[in-house]
Amino acid sequence: MTKSEEFFKMSLNKMPGGVNSSVRAFNAVKKTPFFVEMAQGAYIYDVDGNKYVDYVCSWGPGILGHAHPRVVEAVKKVCDNGLTFGAPTEKELILAELIQKCVPSMQMLRLVSSGTEAVMSAVRVARGYTKREKIIKFIGCYHGHSDGSLMKAGSGVLTEAIPDSAGIPKDYAKFTLLANYNDENSVKKIMEQYGDDIACIVVEPVAANMGVVPPKPDFLKFLRNITKQYGSLLIFDEVITGFRLALGGAQEYYGIEPDLSTFGKIVGGGMPLAVYGGRKDVMSCVAPVGAVYQAGTLSGNPIAVTAGIETLKFLIENPEIYSQIDKNTSILEKAYKQLGLLTHRVGSLMSVFFTEKPVFNYNDVATCDTNKFAKYFDYMLKNKIYVAPSQFESMFVSVAHTDKIIEQTADIISEYDTISNKL
Ligand SMILES: *Cc1c(COP(=O)(O)O)cnc(C)c1O
């Protein structure tokens, strides 16, 4: 038994599924997860001495690679001054300024500790501001694990949601209406029926939690217009796309300004930190100014804020990073395409789909052959390349993935035996 197998076996008795976040259990690829010893740059090392090129990057935060010296040094230094105060600091002001510099629509914002919390709070603000109760979300988009976000499509009527998890009252589904990503008609239909009750439409501007599914050319513009028409707010959940597609996220990349946005992952530089914010008149609804309550013992934590500041500063000072990771991801994309696989890529967000169909929404994604994905995952891991252990996740390329590392990965992809693995 390897050390990882041994640790996993013991963990199964301590934590549900042996893990603290369910995707980490490798269930989708029917394997045992490796346990991490450390990570540096583009590499992650397990407790059995294996060294993998890491294309998971902690599921998105790691745009600078692991343990970036500038971030780590700043964090070490600031620890000496105390780990948490529960009182305001200048650092929060600095991070807020940096975020606003990159994302001008963030006129006013709040720091929180997770993407889940950011979206949950933004939706509450939208409800408080509009005094409406229903929201629209898209099937296959992920917005964290709060009760109202974990909804899937019911059978039959498109708009009727059912909880995607046990433990969520069935009645919650009344407040979350589901539309199809990239399908304007599905949104129009809901708006025609419930428009005056819709507080907001929340969307991943590039869907990246069902594999990467880019918006059709006018889809985001359509959402901007229809929300205006009905007096609903548009929320961009940029927890993945923020600071990934561009300094200004998907809203800069596509030139569409939402009313509210959420950020997480990269903005915390590897620490628990997320942000929600947007229009000043809307954010003025938040307590203690307004009537929408939201708070957090560790919100704006000085260590997390420091990691965020150093990460954003590095990105702002080195904007060429975006073309570098874009180019390197395109090299990997080319290798997949040569195998005849369907790929989607927006900048350094990419995924490979094991299906014959074109993919525009969740129904298309659901045609993917997860057994084929599992074989491919196995092949990559054997070749010391770690990609997300699920068909429905993105691949992340960081600044630390040098041209040489990318070339080596592309070579390994090219050698994938598509015949014996029956692609
Ligand atoms: C990761 C993610 C979240 C949830 O963030 P957590 O920090 O895991 O709570 C929400 N929305 C999107 C788009 C995400 O990718």
The ligand as an ORCA input file, in Angstrom:
! r2SCAN-3c Opt
* xyz 0 1
  C     -15.376     27.795     -7.209
  C     -16.596     28.529     -7.567
  C     -17.513     28.975     -6.595
  C     -17.426     28.580     -5.151
  O     -16.293     29.096     -4.533
  P     -15.800     28.412     -3.158
  O     -14.663     29.298     -2.728
  O     -15.410     27.018     -3.484
  O     -16.938     28.472     -2.202
  C     -18.568     29.767     -7.008
  N     -18.717     30.100     -8.293
  C     -17.862     29.705     -9.246
  C     -18.068     30.132    -10.661
  C     -16.787     28.883     -8.912
  O     -15.971     28.444     -9.869
*
